[in-house]
Each structure stands twice: as C-alpha cells, then as structure tokens.
Amino acid sequence: MLPARLFKPEYSESFRCIGPACEDSCCEGWTIYIDQPTFDKYRALPPGPLSTIIEENVLRASADANSTSGAASPFAQVRMTADAKCPLLSADRLCQAQVAHGEAYLSHMCATYPRAIYSIQGETEKALSLSCPEAARLVLLDPDLPMSAGQNDGSLAGNVAASGSDPWQPHFWSIRDFALALVRNRAYPLWQRMFLLGLFSQRLDAIALADLSEKVPPLLAGFAATIQSGTLLPAMEALPVDHARQLDLVLRLAGMLLKRSNLRPRFIECLEAFRQGIGNAPGATLESLTAHYADAHDRYYAPFFQNRPHILENYLINTIFRCRFPFGSEWARTSAVPSMSHEFALLTAQFALMKGLLIGVSGSHRERFSVDHVVHTVQAAGKHFDHHMDFLKDAHALLVEHRMDDARGLVILLRNAASNPFQPALSSIQPSMHASGSDMSVPPTAQSSAV
C-alpha cells in the first residue's frame, strides 16, 4: 500500500478557456504541432474553404519533431501567418476547425493546453502552464489554491512492483509532499524555505540507490524535525545579501533567447517596465541599476507580496507540479537517475528570473503595482521562456559558469532583504508530515529569532 498523499493539483480542474476574451491567445506567437490522428481527420475533410486553408498551411513536421512516439506526438506543423497567428484563427478569434466540426477536431496540443498532463505510478495529474493568462490568474491569485489530500488506492502498489526498475518510484509522493509542505511553511520567509529545499535536495542526492527504502523515511523525519526546531536559522541569517550579483544574473537570464525568439508585444511591455523600474537608461551603471533594483524591492515589491504571500507560493507550487520536482521531467519520461540538486537549480533559476522581473516591474509602476501587473509579467515571461526547450539547459549552464549552482550561490538569487517579517500560517491544508508524524512549524522561540 502506497502512503497517503497530502497534495494533489485539483485547481487545474477549475480551468476554463475564455476564448475570444483572452488577451493573449494561445493561437498566436509560437509553434503549433498537429498529431497524426488529427492530421488524418483534416485530410479527410470535404473540399471547401477550411480544407484549403489546412492543405496549404498544415505541413508534415521535421524529423526532429517526430522523434517522439505515441498518438499525441508531433506529426505535422501549422505554418503561422506573417503576424505569427494560426491561419485557422477566425476574425472573431475562434478556431475554424472547432467551430465547424467540434472539439474532436482540435489537435492534442490545442485540446490540452494549458494543462501539463503526466502520469506517475499509473496516476494522472494536471498542472497548468502560466503562459496562459487565465491559467495564470487562476493559479496566482487564489489565496486557498485547491489541493486536496488523497489516498493512493492499493492497485498502484502493483504498478510500483511491476515497474521495479526505478527504486525512486515508491518514494515519489512522500518526497514531493515534503517539498510542497516546505514551500507552504510560512514560519520561514520564502527565501529560507527555498534554501532549505536546496539542502533537502542535496541530502536526497547523497543517498545511495541501494539504501533508498531504509534511508528516505528517516531523512524525511529528520529534516522535518530540523525545520521544526529552527536550528538552521542562525546559519541562514548569516548568508549574504548581494543585490549586484543577483541583478547581474537576472539580467543575463532575462536576456536569454532574445535573439533566437520571436518577441511578442506583451513580453516587450514586460521588458520595458522592468528596464524602467531598474533605471536602465543611457549612462546607467551596474551600481546605479543595483541601487534602483534594491529600492524597488524594498519600497514596492516586498510590501506588495508581504500582503499577498500566496502569489509567489502558488507560482512555486505549480512549478513543482509541472516540472515533477525534485525528480524532473526527464526522470518521469525515461526513469533516468534523477539529480535533485540539478532540479533545484532549475527551479531556482525560474523563480529568480520571475522574481527579478517583478521587482523591476514594481519599480516602474510603484504605488500602482497591482495583481494585474503580476499576471501580465508572469504570463508574458512564461510564454517567452517556458516553451523553449533550450532555456533551462542554458540557464543551468549560466549558473555553472558563474559558480552559483551550489546552495550558497543559489541563495544569492533568492535573498534580497536583511530581515523578513513573520507571516501568518496558511488557513487550509496544514503541512503536517505523514513521514514523521510531526509538523514543520517553527516553535515560538525559533520564530522570534527569525524576525
């Protein structure tokens, strides 16, 4: 019998496409692939205007795109118009194939987006891609993001035994639950939760594969006890605040793919607000940019998110679900030996880029900085970076090049303030750890030392 699960991404079931009302249609701005079953349906359509559009613009994909297998794998590719729109998009911003023949004529990609669907141990889950504006609103703005506790049924245990080749599979749920509970533990400021998550990832990497069954449960219990005791607080408070190096890395991360990617108007707006917010004008130096960046953080970003702590937590939670952290998407596809520290570096790079952009945008809008600006920034940046396979690889290479891929280096990307106010506990699904029987809250004596 597999252990109970604390967190399931139920919020994804609430997503509903708003169609023509969407401010940044998913039918614009990127590559759209068509799977073979849908391609075959298109080719069987009777002659007419729709079939002519399809014949001229839905073309067999390259060999690279066809390297994956399965009914939903890329088989053909839509040739976008000169203004990067799908030729099937009507004047009223509806898919002509769907209007004429129903949802069955949507490709797998179009029918499932923005849901990120995957299966672990025979159980299917759905996270959301925040490159969709409505998905970004649904995830980021809900103070009580729906995540129910669940019990794996006994049949899944058979799947684990049958797979057998991957010793990590029986521990996936308990380890991911631990990571999610830690992200939600507001007894620690968010940067410290992230740092603790990095240490946790390192300790997982240190376990020999042959010892997993004996060592994973004690590791979870022991690390939960350490978090509860607050013994690491003094060491974390001694870690440096280095706005200059943080901003330098954020600028480098934000600059990735700019020359290789089609810049959409919403992302250009995001970049302009960021540049304005950090004072990036003629004659600016890294010193002056850093001063503007730190000021924007302290005066606008920090107060805004102090009153809305769920926004950044929800961003991390959805990323953990979407990327199968701390095991990774590659592990989920191929059962490759996971590197938890590597996955933490990727998680931190994504979070640091988004946080850095939001700091700059807050400095641009100042007292007018709002949840609409947050959704705009996260969605526009997500549409630019999240769907480029090279981004995470290049981001990790950048961290390695600057020797910031270890826990101490990554904290530079995470920490901005010298101190952080204590935040109230969450009102729903408290992060009690079934592995240890204890929660991960910091006792009052430890809490006072963190303020």
Secondary structure, 3 states (H helix, E strand, C coil): CCCEECCCCHHHHHCCCCHHHCCCCCCECCCCEEEHHHHHHHHCCCCCHHHHHHHHHEEECCCCHHHCCCCCCEEEEECCCCCCECCCECCCCCEHHHHHHCHHHCCHHHHHCCEEEEEECCEEEEEECCCCHHHHHHHHCCCCCCCCCEECCCHHHHHHHHHCCCCCHHHHHHHHHHHHHHHCCCCCCHHHHHHHHHHHHHHHHCCCHHHHHHHHHHHHHHHHHHHHHCCCHHHHHCCCCCHHHHHHHHHHHHHCCCCCCCCCHHHHHHHHHHHHHCCCCCCCCHHHHHHHHHHHHHHHHHHHHHCCCHHHHHHHHHHHHHHCCCCCHHHHHHCCCCCHHHHHHHHHHHHHHHHHHHHHHHHHHHHHCCHHHHHHHHHHHHHHHCCCHHHHHHHHHHHHHCCCCCHHHHHHHHCCCCCCCCCCCCCCCCCEECCCCEECCCCHHHHHHHC
